[in-house]
């Protein structure tokens, strides 16, 4: 029987997997929050809200709130909390967190990293937010999108600043954790379309990620998994250019079977089990299982990992993620 790591590699290389990859199983790490390596002194600066708790300000000065019953936190952009109100003045207001921590600051995190069985799973570092999200977290979605049209030079400069921070952060992750895989968040669309046309995306976002993902690949990272739980089928050729190995979060509106047919072998797809269809208070094992079976039937075993489309192991309603895992375990038993 293949290890979880081996089975994933066989899946994304079009080889001979002996079962379906079961969601995030190949990225789960010992004692790591959220199933992945999330703790480090750089991302730990500032505060982060808990579900249903009070808003909190992170290391960039962005205030986040996490209302009860929602899948994650989102920044507050009223007049009191918006960090950047004028893109032309970003240099005055946008200050990246520090990245130059001494070895002793990393020491408390190392036992969990050293306990990872890298033959069994990928030591996976979780990185969020991404370049686009960082921009609209600072200034709000409307101002961010308008900035691409009205102040392209300033948006390029701000993105360059964010990329420089990401590269400094990446250098420290590589130095201390030596991750095998990077799981990177950056939502690029709604359920119906991408936030930017491919041409604009290619101008502003692609060069940034070629630098970031190129650095990771050049420094021993085997897999780049990028999360965007959205429509982004029109961006897949650009994802390939960026160096993404697995697009996680591909909701069913992307026509995942068609993407697999057109791009399998160049990139793989992780998702097609939509939160919107199953992650609700009325869920049952039967209703979740039915959607899981539809997904694996239409997508097949190559270049596809069946998974909830949210960006990490878990669900809004307790038990939904585990119900998917249970159904996939049953499907894999039936294949033996």
Secondary structure, 3 states (H helix, E strand, C coil): CCCHHHHHHHHHCCCCCCCCCCCCHHHCCCCCHHHCECCCCCCCCECCCCCCCCCEEECCCCEEECCCCCCCCEECCCCCCCCCCCHHHHHHHCCCCCCCCCHHHHHHHHHHHHCCCCCCCCCEEEECCCHHHHHHHHHCHHHHHHHHHHCHHHHHHHHHHHHHHHHHHHHHHHHHCCCCEEEEECCCECCCCECCCHHHHHHHHHHHHHHHHHHHHHCCCCEEEEECCCCCHHHHHHHHHHCCCEEEEECHHHCHHHHHHHHCCCCEEEEEECHHHHCCCCCCHHHHHHHHHHHHHHHCCCCEEEEECCCCCCCCCCCHHHHHHHHHHHHHHHHC
